[in-house]
């Protein structure tokens, strides 16, 4: 296995990382913006008011997306193992 064969593996790893992280970050972004909007409307400036709903929504999002994340990581692992065996 030489350096030139690592480029496709690195690209696949980065693409997998982006496809796994993007939905979770979007959930946190939407909840954060909604909570900030709510804080601006009510004039309540409490740090825990934004942190706790964001944390819960990300946790629920991770639970819901766990099969998708596992599938993507399994595909990436199979790709890496196949690339190591064939080279």
C-alpha positions in Angstrom: 0.0 0.0 0.0 1.6 3.2 -1.1 0.8 6.9 -0.6 -1.2 7.3 -3.8 -3.7 4.7 -2.7 -4.4 6.5 0.6 -6.0 9.5 -1.2 -9.3 7.8 -2.1 -9.5 6.4 1.4 -9.0 9.8 2.9 -11.6 11.3 0.6 -14.1 8.6 1.5 -13.4 9.2 5.2 -13.9 12.9 4.9 -17.1 12.4 2.9 -18.4 10.0 5.5 -17.5 12.4 8.3 -19.4 15.3 6.7 -22.5 13.1 5.9 -22.6 11.9 9.6 -22.0 15.3 11.2 -24.1 17.6 9.0 -27.6 16.5 10.2 -26.6 16.7 13.9 -25.1 20.2 13.4 -28.2 21.3 11.5 -30.4 20.1 14.4 -28.2 22.1 16.9 -28.3 25.1 14.6 -32.1 25.2 14.2 -32.8 24.6 17.9 -30.2 27.3 18.9 -31.7 29.8 16.5 -35.2 29.1 17.7 -34.2 29.3 21.4 -32.3 32.6 20.7 -35.4 34.0 19.0 -37.5 32.9 22.0 -35.0 34.6 24.4 -35.1 37.8 22.3 -38.9 37.8 22.4 -39.2 37.2 26.2 -36.1 39.2 27.3 -34.9 36.1 29.3 -31.1 35.9 29.2 -30.4 32.6 30.8 -27.5 30.4 29.5 -29.1 27.1 30.5 -32.2 28.0 28.5 -30.4 27.5 25.3 -28.0 24.8 26.3 -30.4 22.2 27.7 -32.8 22.1 24.7 -29.9 22.0 22.3 -28.2 19.2 24.2 -31.5 17.2 24.3 -32.2 17.7 20.7 -28.7 16.6 19.6 -29.0 13.6 21.9 -32.4 12.6 20.4 -31.0 13.3 16.9 -28.1 10.9 17.6 -30.5 8.2 18.8 -32.7 8.6 15.7 -29.7 8.7 13.4 -27.7 5.8 15.0 -28.7 3.2 12.3 -27.7 5.6 9.5 -24.4 6.5 11.3 -23.6 2.8 11.9 -24.4 2.0 8.2 -22.1 4.7 6.9 -19.2 3.7 9.3 -19.6 0.1 8.3 -19.4 0.9 4.6 -16.3 3.0 5.2 -14.7 0.3 7.3 -15.4 -2.3 4.6 -14.0 0.1 2.0 -10.8 0.6 4.0 -10.3 -3.2 4.7 -10.9 -4.0 1.1 -8.4 -1.4 0.0 -5.8 -2.8 2.4 -6.4 -6.4 1.3 -6.2 -5.7 -2.4 -3.1 -3.5 -2.2 
